[in-house]
């Protein structure tokens, strides 16, 4: 019957193996510095939160329309008479140019939210909170509020 290795011999082998791996990693790092070091963090692309509110019909008397925006939801395009258009930068690079507000937006979101916007009556006030990338006409819905509800 073959003799089994003692725990001391196993420990010595483990230390030798670890030392060889450490030497190999050090040599590899000296030969290919980029391969061993961590990769550079990727640059986050700019993001904005957009708050948009208004009516698809004629707004009530005394309400100022800031701009008109063509809104597409579920394949239906309607003109929103916006009384509010606020943009808040979430992630931005100081070198990025501030993109102008688009004249046409396409809404992306859950079916229920898109159906609520697409089916809003002209006398209902529609308020949208969405995320967008500057320069892109797609708004990713975060919240939709329609008043009055019925």
C-alpha positions as a printed Julia matrix, in Angstrom:
150×3 Matrix{Float64}:
   0.0    0.0     0.0
   1.32   3.39   -0.97
   2.25   5.85    1.69
  -0.08   8.79    2.09
   1.36  12.29    2.18
   1.43  13.99    5.53
  -0.27  17.28    6.18
   3.1   19.01    6.32
   3.96  17.82    2.81
   0.58  19.03    1.51
   1.15  22.43    3.1
   4.6   22.72    1.51
   3.18  21.84   -1.91
   0.4   24.42   -1.49
   2.91  27.13   -0.54
   5.14  26.25   -3.55
   2.12  26.34   -5.89
   0.98  29.72   -4.51
   4.52  31.13   -4.85
   4.74  29.96   -8.48
   1.37  31.51   -9.28
   2.46  34.78   -7.66
   5.7   34.85   -9.68
   3.8   34.05  -12.89
   1.26  36.81  -12.23
   4.06  39.3   -11.52
   5.89  38.4   -14.73
   2.68  38.56  -16.73
   1.97  41.99  -15.26
   5.42  43.22  -16.28
   5.08  41.84  -19.82
   1.45  42.84  -20.43
   0.49  45.63  -18.03
  -2.96  46.17  -19.53
  -3.94  42.52  -19.18
  -3.6   42.36  -15.41
  -4.92  45.79  -14.41
  -8.6   46.53  -14.11
 -10.35  47.94  -17.16
 -11.23  51.59  -17.38
 -14.77  52.35  -16.25
 -17.1   52.96  -19.15
 -18.42  56.48  -19.64
 -22.06  56.83  -18.75
 -24.16  58.34  -21.48
 -26.14  61.46  -20.64
 -29.66  61.06  -19.3
 -32.4   63.57  -18.59
 -35.7   63.56  -16.74
 -38.44  65.37  -18.63
 -41.64  66.7   -17.07
 -44.19  67.48  -19.75
 -47.77  68.59  -19.14
 -50.59  70.01  -21.24
 -53.75  69.28  -23.19
 -54.37  67.52  -26.5
 -57.26  69.92  -27.02
 -57.47  73.65  -26.5
 -56.15  74.57  -23.03
 -58.41  76.49  -20.63
 -58.51  80.29  -20.84
 -55.6   82.04  -19.15
 -53.22  79.09  -19.45
 -50.05  79.88  -21.4
 -48.86  77.31  -23.93
 -45.07  76.99  -23.74
 -44.75  74.9   -26.9
 -46.52  72.39  -29.08
 -45.15  68.86  -29.22
 -46.19  66.01  -31.51
 -46.63  63.0   -29.21
 -46.8   59.43  -30.55
 -48.24  56.71  -28.33
 -49.31  53.28  -29.58
 -49.02  54.43  -33.18
 -51.32  57.4   -32.65
 -49.78  60.85  -33.12
 -51.42  63.87  -31.49
 -50.38  67.46  -30.82
 -49.91  68.27  -27.15
 -50.29  71.94  -26.22
 -47.64  71.89  -23.51
 -47.95  74.28  -20.6
 -44.89  72.74  -18.92
 -41.61  71.43  -20.34
 -38.95  70.96  -17.69
 -35.7   69.08  -18.27
 -33.44  67.89  -15.44
 -29.99  66.41  -16.15
 -29.39  63.12  -14.36
 -26.04  62.09  -15.85
 -24.14  64.63  -17.88
 -20.63  65.35  -19.03
 -19.52  68.96  -18.69
 -18.4   68.88  -22.34
 -21.8   67.77  -23.62
 -23.8   70.38  -25.51
 -27.31  70.95  -24.19
 -29.67  69.44  -26.75
 -32.73  71.43  -27.77
 -36.16  70.08  -26.94
 -37.49  67.89  -29.76
 -40.57  68.91  -31.72
 -41.78  65.31  -31.87
 -41.53  62.58  -29.22
 -42.34  58.88  -29.24
 -43.47  57.44  -25.92
 -42.17  54.07  -24.71
 -43.58  52.37  -21.63
 -46.09  49.92  -20.28
 -49.22  49.22  -22.29
 -51.44  50.69  -19.59
 -49.54  54.01  -19.51
 -49.38  54.25  -23.3
 -53.1   53.46  -23.6
 -53.9   56.15  -21.03
 -51.99  58.78  -23.02
 -53.3   57.61  -26.4
 -56.89  57.58  -25.13
 -56.82  60.89  -23.26
 -59.69  63.2   -24.13
 -58.94  66.72  -25.4
 -60.32  68.25  -22.17
 -58.08  66.15  -19.89
 -54.75  67.5   -18.65
 -51.93  65.04  -19.33
 -48.77  65.12  -17.18
 -45.82  62.93  -18.14
 -42.6   62.19  -16.28
 -40.12  60.41  -18.52
 -36.45  59.69  -19.08
 -34.67  60.51  -22.31
 -31.25  60.69  -23.88
 -30.45  64.18  -25.14
 -30.91  64.52  -28.87
 -33.23  61.49  -29.05
 -36.97  61.85  -29.49
 -37.95  58.83  -27.39
 -39.33  59.33  -23.91
 -39.33  56.33  -21.58
 -42.35  56.78  -19.32
 -41.84  56.76  -15.58
 -45.25  58.14  -14.59
 -48.41  59.42  -16.28
 -51.16  61.48  -14.65
 -54.42  62.34  -16.43
 -56.88  64.81  -14.83
 -59.75  64.55  -14.48
 -59.53  60.78  -14.43
 -62.97  60.25  -16.02
